[in-house]
Each structure stands twice: as structure tokens, then as C-alpha cells.
Amino acid sequence: MQSEKVLLIMMVLVAASGCSRKEGDQRHAVATDKIPSATASAQKEYSIPREIRATQFTDKANWLNGINRQRRSQFLLSIAKEDPTPFLPGYRLRFAKSGTAAIVQVYRLENPGNSGIFITVDKDLDPLGDGHPHAILVEALTLQACRFSKDALWRNGVSLTQPGTFLLMAEKRTHIPFKAGDRLKFAAAGEAAIKSVSRKESGENFIRIFITVEKSLDPEGDGNPKFIEFGL
């Protein structure tokens, strides 16, 4: 049964995130033309873990020490059901063998006794050198705007009509560690304070997060794949 769930999630991950689609794919461009009003954070106090480990899950075909044998850029983390999803795309992790890698996708699966967090990074991992029981360090809370472009409205996750606004995609229960007044540092625009954060549901499992800062942003210099610094 657990293996069947894993296979199902692997199929879901292929189609889950609108921000990973190429320019012109209108199926995943819904609700990004109009930016919603700012929303207040109602999250409980929570500290992002500084050190994690892939789950101790191995089967005959798909998983070894919590790392996907078929899609080796993906590993599985287990957390308590009441905990929020701890990571956003763009966060950087340091693995014992493979070194630093950036998160590109996160998906949550609810199990009877815990929640499984499927994390995909931007490089292949080594099941023996990076998987359980090796520690994975949370190196930096850098962000990346979505890889999303649409007509004359969005490019590289940066709004072309609303100055200073960029877009993130996250699993619905993700902990959002920043709020209005916090400062981000962009590759081209430099440091800027957040003016507003708003959220809009995107399908059953994801939310779109719209962040507006006090400076105009350059889609090429500040948008995807450039990193936005926030900090631990």
C-alpha cells in the first residue's frame, strides 16, 4: 500500500505546480492576472528546522534510504501531522555527499500517523551518501520567484503590471516565514522591504503567494532563476 501511494505521488508531482510550466501554457495561468488583497498571517509560532534527515524508507524498486531511486533529485521527509510544511522552493540545503542544492518543488502527503514531505532539489542525490541516516543542513532561506511567464503580464515570476510584485508557489500548509516589513535582497534591485503578502488557492493542494516590495523588480535580473535572500 505504501509503495502504491509513493507511485501515485510521483505522478501527481509531474502535474502539480503551475510555476514549473513553460511560457504559454494557459492551463496553469489561472488566477495570476489579478493580484489578491494582502492577507494577514495567522500561523502559529514555528521554527524552521536547521537539520533534517531523509526518512528511513527503502523498498525493492523505488526508494533507498529515503531517496527516490528513479528520480534521484527527490527525497522523502516525515513530519508530525500537526506541523506545517517547513520548506519553500528556493531554500538551500546541504547534503553530506552532494553538497548544496536548492529546493525546486515540495509536495505533502497525509498518512495515518504522519505527513510525508516529498522534496525535489536541483541536483541528483546519492542514496548511500546523502540518504538516511546522514544529516541534511538547512543552509539558507533563499527564495526563487516562480518560473512562470504569461503574455505581457508576467515574466520569470515577476509582474509586468504591478511594480515590485513577484510570485511564489507553495504547498498549501507551508510555513511562510516572512511578513510585511521584513527585508529581502534581490540580485539586481538590492535590498527592499516587503509591503504586502497575499495568498490565493491554486487547486486542491497548492497556494500562490504574491509578494510586493517597495522597489520595482527586473524580470531578468531579479526573477527566476535568480535567488532572493531572506536568511535564517
C-alpha positions in Angstrom: 0.0 0.0 0.0 2.8 2.4 0.9 4.5 1.8 -2.4 1.3 2.4 -4.3 1.0 5.8 -2.5 4.5 6.7 -3.5 3.9 5.9 -7.1 0.7 7.9 -7.1 2.5 10.9 -5.7 5.2 10.7 -8.3 2.5 11.0 -11.0 0.9 13.9 -9.1 4.2 15.8 -8.8 4.6 15.9 -12.6 1.5 18.0 -13.0 1.1 19.7 -9.6 2.9 23.1 -9.9 1.9 25.8 -12.4 5.1 27.6 -11.7 7.1 24.9 -13.3 5.4 25.1 -16.7 6.8 26.8 -19.8 5.6 30.2 -21.1 2.3 30.0 -22.9 0.8 27.0 -21.0 -2.6 28.6 -20.3 -3.9 25.6 -18.3 -1.8 26.8 -15.3 -2.1 30.5 -15.7 -5.4 30.8 -13.9 -5.7 33.5 -11.1 -2.4 35.2 -11.8 -3.7 38.2 -13.7 -5.3 39.9 -10.7 -3.3 40.1 -7.5 -5.4 39.4 -4.4 -5.5 41.8 -1.5 -2.9 41.4 1.2 -3.7 38.7 3.8 -2.6 38.6 7.4 -0.6 35.7 8.7 -2.5 33.5 11.1 0.2 30.9 11.5 1.2 29.6 15.0 4.7 30.2 16.3 7.0 27.7 14.4 10.8 27.4 14.0 12.1 26.0 10.7 14.3 23.1 11.5 18.1 23.7 10.9 18.8 20.0 10.4 16.7 17.2 8.9 17.2 13.6 7.7 15.5 11.7 4.9 13.1 9.1 6.2 14.3 5.6 6.8 12.3 4.2 3.9 13.6 1.6 1.5 11.8 -0.7 -0.9 12.9 -3.1 -3.7 12.3 -0.8 -6.7 11.7 2.9 -5.9 13.3 4.1 -2.7 16.6 3.7 -0.9 17.3 5.4 2.5 14.5 7.9 1.7 15.9 8.9 -1.7 14.0 8.2 -4.9 16.0 5.6 -7.0 14.2 6.6 -10.2 14.2 10.4 -9.7 17.3 10.8 -7.6 16.8 14.6 -7.1 13.9 13.7 -4.8 13.9 12.6 -1.1 11.2 11.9 1.4 10.9 13.6 4.8 8.5 12.6 7.6 7.0 15.2 9.9 4.2 15.3 12.5 0.7 15.7 11.1 0.1 18.9 13.1 3.3 20.6 11.8 3.3 22.9 8.8 5.2 22.1 5.7 8.6 23.6 6.6 10.2 24.4 3.2 9.6 26.7 0.2 11.1 26.4 -3.3 14.4 28.2 -3.3 15.6 27.2 0.2 19.1 25.8 0.0 20.1 22.5 1.7 23.5 21.0 2.3 23.8 17.2 1.8 26.5 15.1 3.3 27.9 13.9 0.0 26.3 16.0 -2.8 26.8 19.4 -1.1 24.5 22.4 -1.6 21.3 22.1 -3.6 18.2 24.3 -4.0 14.7 23.1 -3.4 12.6 23.3 -6.6 9.4 21.5 -5.6 7.6 20.4 -2.4 4.6 18.1 -2.0 2.8 16.9 1.1 1.1 13.5 1.5 -1.1 12.8 4.6 -0.6 9.4 6.1 -2.5 7.9 9.1 0.3 8.6 11.6 2.4 11.3 10.0 2.8 13.6 6.9 5.2 12.7 4.1 7.0 15.7 2.5 8.4 14.9 -1.0 11.2 17.4 -1.7 12.8 17.8 -5.1 16.1 19.6 -5.4 18.2 20.9 -8.4 20.7 18.0 -8.5 20.8 14.3 -8.2 21.5 12.8 -4.7 23.4 9.8 -3.6 21.1 7.3 -1.6 24.1 6.0 0.3 26.0 9.2 0.9 23.0 11.6 1.3 20.1 9.4 2.4 19.2 8.2 5.9 20.9 8.5 8.5 23.0 11.4 7.1 22.1 14.9 8.3 20.8 17.4 5.8 21.5 21.0 6.9 19.2 23.9 6.1 21.9 26.3 4.7 19.9 29.4 3.6 16.3 30.6 3.3 16.8 32.0 -0.1 13.7 32.2 -2.4 13.1 32.0 -6.1 10.3 33.6 -8.0 8.2 31.0 -9.9 9.4 30.0 -13.4 6.1 31.5 -14.8 5.6 33.8 -17.8 2.4 34.9 -19.5 1.9 37.4 -22.3 2.6 40.9 -21.2 1.6 40.2 -17.6 4.4 38.0 -16.0 8.0 37.1 -16.9 10.1 34.8 -14.8 7.7 35.1 -11.9 7.8 38.9 -11.8 4.7 41.0 -12.5 4.9 43.3 -15.6 1.9 45.3 -14.5 2.3 45.6 -10.7 5.7 47.1 -9.8 7.6 45.3 -7.1 5.5 42.1 -7.2 6.7 38.6 -7.6 5.1 35.1 -7.3 5.9 32.0 -5.4 4.1 28.6 -5.5 3.9 26.6 -2.3 2.2 23.5 -0.8 -1.0 24.7 0.9 0.1 24.1 4.5 3.6 25.7 4.1 5.0 27.8 6.9 5.6 31.3 5.4 8.4 32.9 7.5 8.2 36.4 6.2 5.6 39.2 6.5 5.1 42.9 5.7 8.1 44.9 7.0 10.7 42.2 6.6 13.5 42.8 4.1 14.6 40.8 1.1 17.7 41.2 -1.0 17.4 40.8 -4.8 20.1 40.1 -7.3 19.6 43.3 -9.3 17.3 45.5 -7.2 19.2 45.0 -4.0 17.6 45.3 -0.5 13.9 46.1 -0.3 11.2 45.9 2.4 8.1 43.8 1.9 4.9 45.9 1.5 2.4 43.1 1.4 2.0 39.3 1.2 -1.2 37.8 -0.2 -2.2 34.2 -0.9 -4.6 32.5 -3.3 -5.5 28.9 -3.6 -4.3 27.0 -6.7 -6.1 23.7 -7.0 -6.5 21.3 -4.1 -3.0 21.2 -2.7 -1.2 24.5 -3.6 -1.3 28.2 -3.0 0.1 31.1 -5.0 1.9 33.7 -2.8 2.1 37.2 -4.1 4.9 39.4 -2.5 5.1 43.1 -3.2 8.2 45.1 -2.2 9.0 48.8 -2.1 11.1 48.7 -5.3 10.5 47.8 -8.9 11.9 44.5 -9.9 13.6 43.4 -13.1 12.3 40.2 -14.5 15.7 39.3 -15.9 17.8 40.5 -13.1 15.5 39.5 -10.1 13.2 36.9 -11.5 13.7 33.1 -11.8 16.3 31.6 -11.6 17.9 34.4 -9.5 17.9 33.9 -5.8 16.3 36.2 -3.3 18.0 36.3 0.1 15.9 36.2 3.3 18.0 34.5 6.0 17.6 32.0 8.9 
